[in-house]
């Protein structure tokens, strides 16, 4: 049986070879979130978990995305 992804949000920053960065949200444990995000970005990119605390407002906003465990979502710049 596979390992559970968990139900918590993990924020990941991905960086391309050209220095471009993207911030992603994953519904997974940190180690799993890295793998999931690296699968979603172009080959050769790197990723690291950001140690950020979510405010209650952010938590509600992310919950409204209706992501399932194992899902990732790119956060666009505002």
Secondary structure, 3 states (H helix, E strand, C coil): CCCCCCCCEEEEEEECCCCCEEEEEEECCHHHHHHHHHHHCCCCCEEEECCCCCCHHHHHHHHCCCCCCCCEEEECCC
